[in-house]
Amino acid sequence: MCILTIDTSTKSGSLAIWCSSEETVDLIGDPSLTHGERLPNDIARLLELGKRNLADVEVFGVGIGPGSFTSLRVGIATVQALAVAQNRKVVPVPTLDAVAAARMIEKFPTVLLRSSDSDLVRRMRILVWMDGQRGHVFAGLYTVERTASGVTRPLCIDGPRVGSPTEVLDSLRGVLNNLHTRLTLEVTGSAAARDKDLLLARLTNVSADVYIACGESALAPVMARLVAIKQYTAVGPEELQPLYVRRPDAVLAREREKNSQKLAPKG
């Protein structure tokens, strides 16, 4: 199966073509350009690198968020246009799932899990900690699920959540306190290194082993892998919807203006 995936959740974004676990090509975008400016040329370059035509793509995948309202809309609209033109379906991939899967793949690179890794997988939990801008983070807690066929995939057990780092950790207190101390907690995402001190101070009492993963992975190739193992259901392009966990700025601005008018003195 030939899969083309697009992620616009980060400033640079990424694209990938997946035809098999041995035949994958990916491309990271230029962060100095907007997604709208770079995507047409990046798609053409990716197809050239992968020696494929758009007609070869059997299904598209796209990151649906959480993330920047504008960035997500550009990625989704681009994939919708491609899917309509090629009469193909699209697989929506939650961004936090892809971040968790990227860390999972770093720990267990092969799609089929080795029996010797079973105990490590059972003990592993992943806390995705992604920069949500404006002093916020997007977060989700994951376990690693092993299917009957031996394929590993991320399974969200709490989230997505949004708020300041302290607010999100407070909201996760109940589920984190229920974690067994023998579990290994891996924290990953674009805000993990930034908030390392806070995370270690708050999490070391809920797990014996807490690891803060620094650095970011290109998410499009990870999304392609999740599409390939049929983690999500393919839908028609018109059914694609972004996953927002924070209300748009325009709505918040209207509410602030409305509240200020209520508080203004009447004369």
Backbone hydrogen bonds, N-H to C=O, Kabsch-Sander energy under -0.5 kcal/mol:
donor,donor_aa,acceptor,acceptor_aa,energy
3,I,1,M,-0.6
3,I,18,W,-2.8
4,L,59,V,-1.6
5,T,16,A,-2.5
6,I,61,G,-1.8
7,D,14,S,-2.8
14,S,7,D,-2.0
15,L,27,L,-2.4
16,A,5,T,-2.0
17,I,25,V,-3.1
18,W,3,I,-2.8
19,C,20,S,-0.6
19,C,23,E,-2.6
20,S,23,E,-1.1
23,E,20,S,-1.0
25,V,17,I,-2.4
27,L,15,L,-2.6
29,G,13,G,-1.7
33,L,30,D,-1.8
38,R,34,T,-2.0
39,L,35,H,-2.4
42,D,38,R,-2.6
43,I,39,L,-2.8
44,A,40,P,-1.7
45,R,41,N,-2.5
46,L,42,D,-2.6
47,L,43,I,-2.4
48,E,44,A,-1.9
49,L,45,R,-2.8
50,G,46,L,-2.5
51,K,48,E,-0.8
52,R,47,L,-2.6
56,D,53,N,-1.7
57,V,53,N,-0.6
57,V,54,L,-1.3
58,E,2,C,-2.6
59,V,2,C,-1.3
60,F,89,K,-2.1
61,G,4,L,-2.4
62,V,91,V,-1.9
63,G,6,I,-2.0
64,I,93,V,-2.0
72,L,68,S,-2.7
73,R,69,F,-1.9
74,V,70,T,-2.0
75,G,71,S,-2.1
76,I,72,L,-2.7
77,A,73,R,-2.7
78,T,74,V,-2.2
79,V,75,G,-2.1
80,Q,76,I,-2.6
81,A,77,A,-2.2
82,L,78,T,-2.1
83,A,79,V,-2.8
84,V,80,Q,-2.5
85,A,81,A,-2.2
86,Q,82,L,-1.8
87,N,83,A,-0.7
87,N,84,V,-0.6
88,R,83,A,-2.6
89,K,58,E,-0.5
90,V,235,V,-3.0
91,V,60,F,-2.9
93,V,62,V,-2.7
95,T,65,G,-2.3
98,A,94,P,-1.6
99,V,95,T,-2.1
100,A,96,L,-2.3
101,A,97,D,-2.6
102,A,98,A,-2.2
103,R,99,V,-1.6
104,M,100,A,-2.2
105,I,101,A,-2.7
106,E,102,A,-1.7
107,K,103,R,-1.7
108,F,104,M,-2.8
113,L,111,V,-0.6
113,L,150,G,-2.7
117,D,114,R,-1.8
118,S,115,S,-1.3
121,V,117,D,-2.4
122,R,118,S,-2.2
123,R,119,D,-1.5
124,M,120,L,-0.8
124,M,121,V,-0.7
125,R,184,T,-2.7
126,I,142,Y,-2.6
127,L,186,E,-3.1
128,V,126,I,-0.7
128,V,140,G,-3.0
129,W,188,T,-3.4
130,M,138,F,-2.9
132,G,136,H,-2.5
133,Q,136,H,-0.5
136,H,133,Q,-2.2
137,V,163,G,-2.8
138,F,130,M,-2.9
139,A,161,R,-2.4
140,G,128,V,-1.3
141,L,158,D,-3.1
142,Y,126,I,-3.0
143,T,155,L,-2.5
144,V,124,M,-0.8
145,E,143,T,-0.6
145,E,153,R,-3.0
147,T,145,E,-0.6
147,T,151,V,-2.9
150,G,147,T,-2.0
152,T,111,V,-1.3
153,R,145,E,-2.1
155,L,143,T,-2.6
157,I,141,L,-3.0
158,D,141,L,-1.4
161,R,139,A,-2.6
163,G,137,V,-1.3
168,V,164,S,-2.7
169,L,165,P,-2.2
170,D,166,T,-2.3
171,S,167,E,-2.3
172,L,168,V,-1.6
173,R,170,D,-1.2
176,L,172,L,-2.8
177,N,173,R,-2.6
178,N,174,G,-0.9
179,L,176,L,-1.5
183,L,180,H,-2.1
184,T,123,R,-2.4
185,L,183,L,-0.5
185,L,209,D,-3.0
186,E,125,R,-3.0
186,E,184,T,-0.6
187,V,185,L,-0.5
187,V,211,Y,-3.4
188,T,127,L,-2.2
188,T,186,E,-0.5
191,A,129,W,-2.2
192,A,129,W,-0.6
192,A,189,G,-1.4
193,A,189,G,-0.5
195,D,191,A,-2.0
196,K,193,A,-1.3
199,L,195,D,-2.7
200,L,196,K,-2.6
201,A,197,D,-2.2
202,R,198,L,-2.0
203,L,199,L,-2.3
204,T,200,L,-1.6
206,V,203,L,-1.9
207,S,203,L,-0.9
208,A,181,T,-2.0
209,D,183,L,-1.0
210,V,208,A,-0.5
211,Y,185,L,-2.6
213,A,187,V,-3.2
213,A,211,Y,-0.7
214,C,212,I,-0.6
223,M,219,L,-2.8
224,A,220,A,-2.2
225,R,221,P,-1.6
226,L,222,V,-2.1
227,V,223,M,-2.3
228,A,224,A,-2.4
229,I,225,R,-1.8
230,K,227,V,-1.5
231,Q,226,L,-2.3
235,V,90,V,-3.4
239,E,236,G,-2.1
240,L,237,P,-1.1
243,L,64,I,-4.0
244,Y,242,P,-0.9
252,L,248,P,-1.9
253,A,249,D,-2.8
254,R,250,A,-2.1
255,E,251,V,-2.1
256,R,252,L,-2.3
257,E,253,A,-2.4
258,K,254,R,-2.5
259,N,255,E,-2.4
260,S,256,R,-2.4
261,Q,257,E,-1.9
262,K,258,K,-1.7
263,L,259,N,-1.7
264,A,260,S,-1.1
